[in-house]
Amino acid sequence: MIREEFLRLAAEGYNRIPLALETIADFDTPLSIYLKLADEPNSYLLESVQGGEKWGRYSMIGLPCRTVLRVHDHTVSVTHDGVETERLEAEDPLAFVETFKARYNVPTIPGLPRFNGGLVGYFGYDCVRYVEPRLGKCPNPDPVGVPDILLMVSDAVVVFDNLAGKMHAIVLVDPAQPEAYEAGHARLQALMEKLRQPITPRRGLDLTRPQAAEPVFRSSFTQGDYENAVDTIKEYILAGDCMQVVPSQRMSIDFKAAPIDLYRALRCFNPTPYMYFFNFGDFHIVGSSPEVLVRVEDNLITVRPIAGTRPRGATEEADHALEVDLLSDDKEIAEHLMLIDLGRNDTGRVSEIGSVKLTEKMVIERYSNVMHIVSNVTGQLKQGLTAMDALRAILPAGTLSGAPKIRAMEIIDELEPVKRGVYGGAVGYLAWNGNMDTAIAIRTAVIKNGELHVQAGGGIVADSVPALEWEETLNKRRAMFRAVALAEQTPEG
């Protein structure tokens, strides 16, 4: 962008203007760029693997963010460079998020990647309480104690093009600052200089060594208590109270490795459409979610229900047999069809009449440890609504709550012993251009104070078998614990 164009955009009223440099990056990877430029608090790395086997085209590396928005219950706090600049009580924190984002008036620049910054982070499961007052405050203790919402103002980002082997470094510039254009380009040049420096070597993660035993975990449930919860849900279903509920258990272990090494192991063992690493300073989030919560791109809403699970087979023949078994399981099919209907209904609440479509129905997607039944629902966002309206309508996903959704969540409050926190919420971004891309926070670890917490659950219907439901939660956490074992290898073995 030449200086005259920058000044023209400033005169048009834009208060943040992206400046960018494009460069060949065939000697770098998204992970090496993160380690060179962003390995500090309030940074992130977002990657994607499509269909469990092909890397998505773009990876996003968020440089340390100076401005961070946090919400605990209804208390909103905004900090800049670690100093609190705003603190208020918000009846609807989601509305505050929308007005906060609107403070940043950013033009769309031709030739730049579709994502060039925005609000990046997560909305926890309990954000639904801002939308559904009937649920009230979460009645359960919160031993992990992370914010209900944490969003970073991402104003410096590297977008890595995995196909072309090139990257865009993008910084947002405030044109009201003195010499803003020159300072922005100076920052870009400084980033390029840092990229030319050698990376500090990290220890190798040896895949040839014998697999360490899975760590012994501390659960929020005993197996007996979890199975009793399943039986209680079945009683509610038989009484006509609900059709499905999705309980979960939290599994916690001591964790001594570097969180980035866990991400390295996880992207090897369990590549998924949503890979993410967040360094929030006092805690980290590391995840490999297979499931979109809601995506809004050019006003097209997408949700992608996943329900129905089998472990992967040891051979191609065994894998195929498990697929056939999954697709012929009446319980799994009934559960999935119920969640397709819920996805259609949620999408329809914020879509133009007649625009909701089921574009894929009950296809199998394979991941490292499990396979799932997956469908795809789309709708055209109603005129006058925003991506945040879509989030309100869809969070939490039916696959993490049940049907009917509000009654299912009341039962979850009754039966689960701890507040869910990040689990079952939304991880991703709200882009400056109005687009949104969020994953459901599953297959996700929260690392804080030397402990790692991962949560897993499953949909309960009338004919669920309690012991098998317990086993399903163990299967879903297996890839994460395998990655933990690799990340915690000692160099000597």
Buried (B, 14 or more C-beta within 10 A) or exposed (E): BEEEEBBBBBEEEBBBBBBBBBBEBEEBBBBBBBBBBBBEBBBBBBBBBEEBEEBBBBBBBBBBBBBBBBBBBBBBBBBEEEEEEEEEEBEEBBEBBBEBBEEBEBBEBEEBBEBBBBBBBBBBBBBBBBBEEEBEEBEBEBBBEBBBBBBBBBBBBBBBBBEEEBBBBBBBBBBEEEEBBEBBBEBBEEBEEEBEEEBEEEEEBEEEEEEBEBBEBEBBBEBEBBBBBBEBBBEBBEEEBBBBBBBBBBBBBEBEBBBBBBBBBBBBBBBBBBBBBBBBEEBBBBBBBBBBBBBBBEBBBBBBBBBBBBBBBEEEEEBEEBBEEBBEBEBBBBBBBBBBBBBBBBBBBBBBEEBBEBEEEBEBBBBBBBBBBBBBBBBBBBEEBBBBBBBBBBBBBBBBBBBBBBBBBBBBBBBBBBBBBBBBBBBBBBBBBBBBBBBBBBBBBBBBEEBBBBBBBBBBBEEBBBEEBBBBBBBBBBBBBBBBBBBBBEEEE
